[in-house]
Amino acid sequence: MNRFDAIAAALPQYGLDGILLTGAPNRFYATGFPGDGESGVVLVTTKGNFFFTDSRYIEAAEAQVDNAAIGLVDREKGYIAWLNEALELSGARVIGFEEDSMTVADYRVYSERLNCGFKSAAALMRRLRQSKDEQEIGCMIRAQRIAEEAFRRLLPEIRPGVTERQLAAKLQYLAISAGAEKMSFDTIVASGPNGSMPHAVPTDRAVQEGDFITFDFGCVYQGYCSDMTRTVAVGQVTEEMEHVYGIVLEAQRAALAAARAGKTGREVDVAARDIIAAAGYGRYFGHSLGHSLGLEVHESPNATPANENPLPLHAVISVEPGIYLPGRFGVRIEDVVVLEENGCRNLMQLDKELLHL
């Protein structure tokens, strides 16, 4: 599935005749063709679409990319020559570029050697990607189910003596084995005092009786990300730990009840933040409530205290409040939801009550 037509329709609103897509996420969004940062460039114009790539990807591109002229980049005819030819064919005079992902070196080459005006246009792609269609949501649901199943299968492995690094490796193995293309980001497994660091890196620390362990991970299916966080208890934990867990769970449920299209990011964030602050832990919740995700695990818009803009219909955002007590323990609970007119659709099926292992 490609989205050339949607991109082309948006060009006049930004004063553009075309847009050059060099970053992997936007290139995938436009063409439906997977690949890394080296697998080609896309030019979308009001008069036609073009995809240029080298011999490593040309056969796959010709088989998978519809509604675009495809050109082989080689030593005789490089990207600049192909793009200038496409600009002449399409009559495009002003084209946009992704200023949030293009390197300065690439910008200099393109802006100096292409026969057109060059204008920043990352906002166009951000706006188009904010609201997900059902095909995109379906991929995200599948990614979520794979992640949940991997976590369920990991639970019997969680016991005193196993290390954070071992748990992270097994979780990733289980996700890939179940059909994930890769992980959405580096898996977080934080046990005991390491849990007070929201983005802790797995270490060789062995899990101990009485620990909280926070698992923050996700995987990719057909290009789309999942993201989830669960905090579990190993054996019996203290009353304070259970109390903190209960506060975070209450805050998360309040934010889920508040989440809907048309609410500002701040309004959704404050629904959770107020509960944590009222319980006396406000200064231990330092990050924002949530972020959007899709082709990337961090997209726009976000549920943050600074976002006074309404969240769009069918945006997909995380809802992940947390409390982190330095050097002691941390708790975070995260679901991912689709924003709808009268509420939100939770893509998660995994239970959130505190699990004692």
C-alpha positions in Angstrom: 0.0 0.0 0.0 1.3 3.4 -0.9 0.2 7.0 0.0 1.5 9.0 -3.0 -1.9 10.5 -3.6 -2.4 11.7 -0.1 1.1 13.3 -0.1 0.6 15.0 -3.5 -2.8 16.4 -2.4 -1.2 18.1 0.5 1.6 19.8 -1.4 -0.2 22.9 -2.6 -1.1 23.8 1.0 2.6 24.1 1.7 3.5 26.0 -1.4 5.2 23.0 -2.9 5.3 21.3 -6.3 6.9 18.2 -4.8 8.6 16.7 -1.8 11.9 14.8 -1.6 11.8 11.9 0.9 15.2 10.6 2.0 14.4 9.3 5.5 13.4 5.7 5.8 10.1 6.2 7.8 8.7 8.7 5.3 9.9 6.8 2.3 8.2 3.7 3.7 5.0 5.7 4.4 5.0 7.0 0.8 5.9 3.8 -1.1 5.1 0.9 1.3 8.6 -0.3 0.4 10.7 -1.3 3.5 14.4 -0.5 3.7 17.1 1.2 5.7 18.6 4.7 5.2 20.4 3.6 2.1 17.7 2.0 0.1 16.7 5.0 -2.1 15.0 8.3 -2.4 11.5 9.2 -3.3 10.2 12.3 -5.2 6.5 12.9 -4.9 5.1 15.7 -7.2 1.7 17.0 -8.2 2.4 15.5 -11.7 3.9 12.1 -10.8 6.0 10.0 -8.5 9.5 8.7 -8.7 11.6 6.2 -6.7 15.3 5.8 -7.3 17.5 3.1 -5.8 20.6 1.0 -6.5 21.2 -2.5 -7.6 20.8 -3.9 -4.1 17.1 -3.0 -4.0 16.0 -2.4 -7.6 14.4 -5.8 -8.2 12.4 -5.7 -5.0 11.4 -2.1 -5.7 10.1 -2.9 -9.2 8.0 -5.7 -7.8 6.6 -3.9 -4.8 6.3 -0.1 -5.6 3.2 0.9 -7.6 2.2 4.2 -9.1 5.8 5.5 -9.4 8.5 5.6 -12.1 11.5 3.6 -10.9 15.1 4.3 -11.8 18.4 2.4 -11.2 21.1 4.5 -9.7 24.6 3.4 -10.7 28.0 4.9 -11.5 26.8 6.3 -14.8 23.6 8.0 -13.5 23.5 9.0 -9.9 20.7 10.4 -7.7 21.2 14.0 -8.7 20.9 13.2 -12.4 17.8 11.1 -11.9 16.2 13.7 -9.7 16.9 16.6 -12.1 15.4 14.5 -14.9 12.3 13.9 -12.8 12.0 17.6 -11.9 12.1 18.5 -15.6 9.5 15.8 -16.5 7.1 16.9 -13.7 7.7 20.6 -14.0 8.3 20.9 -10.3 10.0 24.2 -9.3 9.8 24.2 -5.5 10.2 21.0 -3.6 10.2 20.2 0.1 12.7 18.3 2.2 12.8 16.6 5.6 14.8 19.1 7.7 14.4 17.0 10.8 16.2 14.0 9.3 18.3 15.2 6.4 22.0 15.7 7.3 23.7 19.1 6.7 26.0 17.4 4.2 23.1 16.0 2.1 21.2 19.3 2.3 24.2 21.1 0.8 24.4 18.6 -2.1 20.7 18.6 -2.9 20.2 22.3 -2.5 23.2 23.2 -4.6 22.8 20.7 -7.4 19.1 20.2 -7.9 17.4 22.5 -10.4 14.7 23.7 -8.1 13.9 25.7 -5.0 14.4 23.8 -1.7 12.0 24.4 1.2 11.7 22.7 4.6 8.6 20.5 4.7 8.9 18.0 7.6 5.6 19.5 9.0 3.7 18.1 6.0 4.7 14.6 6.6 4.2 14.9 10.4 0.7 16.0 9.9 -0.2 13.2 7.5 1.3 10.6 9.7 -0.4 11.8 12.9 -3.7 10.1 12.2 -3.5 6.3 11.5 -5.8 4.5 9.1 -7.2 1.0 9.8 -4.4 -0.7 7.9 -1.8 1.0 10.0 -3.7 0.3 13.2 -4.0 -3.3 12.2 -0.3 -3.6 11.9 0.2 -2.0 15.3 -2.3 -4.4 16.9 -0.4 -7.3 15.4 2.8 -5.9 16.8 1.2 -5.5 20.2 -0.1 -9.1 20.2 3.4 -10.4 19.4 4.9 -8.3 22.2 2.2 -9.5 24.7 2.7 -13.1 23.8 6.5 -12.8 24.2 6.0 -11.3 27.6 3.6 -14.0 28.7 6.1 -16.7 27.7 8.9 -14.8 29.5 7.1 -14.8 32.9 8.2 -18.3 33.9 11.8 -17.2 33.4 11.5 -14.4 35.9 13.0 -15.5 39.2 15.8 -14.7 41.7 19.2 -15.2 40.2 18.4 -14.4 36.5 20.0 -11.2 35.3 18.4 -8.2 33.6 20.5 -8.8 30.5 19.4 -12.4 30.3 15.7 -11.4 30.6 16.1 -8.7 27.9 17.8 -11.2 25.5 15.1 -13.8 26.0 12.3 -11.3 25.6 13.8 -10.2 22.3 14.3 -13.8 21.2 10.7 -14.6 21.9 9.3 -11.6 20.0 11.4 -12.2 16.9 10.5 -15.9 17.0 6.8 -15.0 17.2 7.0 -12.9 14.0 8.4 -9.5 14.9 10.7 -8.0 12.3 12.8 -6.4 15.1 12.4 -4.6 18.4 10.9 -1.1 18.4 13.8 0.2 20.5 16.4 -1.2 22.9 14.6 -3.3 25.5 14.5 -1.9 29.0 14.7 -4.4 31.9 15.3 -2.6 35.2 15.2 -4.5 38.5 15.3 -3.3 42.1 17.1 0.1 42.5 17.7 0.2 38.8 14.0 0.7 38.3 14.3 4.3 39.5 16.0 5.1 36.2 13.2 5.5 33.6 15.5 4.5 30.7 17.8 2.1 32.5 20.0 -0.2 30.3 19.9 -3.9 31.2 22.9 -4.9 33.3 24.3 -8.1 34.8 22.4 -7.4 38.1 20.7 -10.6 39.3 17.1 -10.3 40.2 16.4 -10.6 43.9 13.5 -11.7 46.1 11.4 -8.6 46.8 12.3 -6.7 43.6 10.1 -4.8 41.3 11.2 -5.3 37.7 10.1 -2.9 35.0 9.9 -4.2 31.4 9.6 -1.5 28.7 9.7 -2.9 25.2 8.0 -3.2 21.8 8.4 -4.8 18.4 7.8 -4.1 14.8 5.4 -5.7 12.4 5.2 -4.7 8.7 7.0 -1.5 9.7 4.8 -0.4 12.6 5.8 -0.3 16.2 4.3 -1.5 19.5 5.3 -0.2 22.9 4.4 -1.4 26.4 5.6 -1.3 30.0 4.7 -3.6 32.8 6.2 -3.6 36.3 6.1 -7.0 38.2 7.0 -8.1 41.7 9.3 -10.9 42.4 7.9 -12.6 45.5 6.6 -10.4 48.3 7.3 -6.7 48.1 6.8 -4.0 50.8 3.6 -2.2 51.5 5.1 1.0 50.2 5.9 -0.6 46.9 2.4 -1.9 46.6 1.0 1.5 47.5 3.1 3.3 44.9 2.1 0.7 42.3 -1.6 1.4 43.1 -1.1 5.2 42.7 0.5 4.7 39.2 -2.3 2.4 38.2 -4.9 4.8 39.4 -3.2 7.6 37.5 -3.0 5.6 34.3 -6.7 4.7 34.4 -7.5 8.3 34.9 -5.5 9.3 31.9 -7.1 6.5 29.8 -10.5 7.9 30.8 -9.5 11.4 29.7 -7.8 10.4 26.5 -9.8 11.3 23.4 -9.5 13.2 20.1 -9.8 17.0 20.6 -8.3 17.0 24.1 -5.0 18.8 24.3 -1.9 16.9 25.1 -1.7 18.8 28.4 -5.3 17.8 29.4 -4.5 14.1 29.0 -1.2 14.4 30.8 -2.6 16.4 33.8 -5.3 13.7 34.4 -2.5 11.4 35.5 -0.1 14.0 36.9 -2.6 15.4 39.3 -3.3 12.1 40.9 0.4 11.4 41.4 1.0 14.9 42.8 -1.9 14.6 45.2 -0.4 11.4 46.6 2.8 13.3 47.3 4.9 11.9 44.5 4.7 14.7 42.0 8.4 15.3 41.9 9.1 11.7 41.2 7.2 11.7 37.9 9.6 13.7 35.7 8.8 12.6 32.1 5.7 13.3 30.0 2.6 11.0 30.1 3.0 9.8 26.5 4.1 10.0 22.9 2.7 9.1 19.6 4.0 6.1 17.7 3.6 4.4 14.4 6.4 3.9 11.9 8.7 5.3 14.6 8.3 4.6 18.3 8.4 8.4 19.0 6.3 10.5 16.7 4.1 13.6 16.9 1.9 14.7 18.7 2.6 14.0 22.3 0.6 14.0 25.6 2.9 16.4 27.4 2.4 19.3 29.9 3.6 21.7 27.1 1.2 20.6 24.4 -1.7 22.9 24.3 -2.9 21.7 20.9 -5.8 19.3 20.4 -4.8 15.7 19.7 -6.1 14.6 16.3 -8.6 11.8 15.6 -7.0 8.4 15.2 -3.7 9.4 16.6 -2.0 6.6 18.5 -0.4 7.5 21.8 1.2 5.8 24.7 -0.2 6.4 28.2 2.7 5.7 30.7 2.8 7.4 34.0 5.5 6.4 36.5 6.9 7.1 39.9 10.7 6.7 40.4 12.3 6.8 43.9 16.0 7.3 43.4 18.2 4.4 44.4 15.2 2.4 45.6 12.7 1.3 43.0 10.4 2.5 40.2 7.0 1.8 38.7 5.7 2.5 35.2 2.6 1.1 33.5 2.1 1.7 29.8 -0.7 1.0 27.3 -1.0 2.3 23.7 -4.4 3.7 22.6 -6.1 5.1 19.5 -7.8 8.4 20.1 -11.5 8.5 19.0 -14.2 11.0 19.2 -15.7 9.8 22.5 -12.8 8.2 24.1 -9.9 5.9 23.2 -9.4 2.3 22.0 -6.8 0.5 24.0 -4.7 -1.8 21.9 -3.4 -3.7 24.9 -5.0 -6.9 26.2 -2.5 -7.7 29.0 -3.7 -7.3 32.6 -2.3 -4.4 34.7 -3.0 -5.6 38.3 0.3 -6.1 40.1 1.6 -9.5 39.3 3.6 -11.4 42.0 6.0 -14.0 40.5 
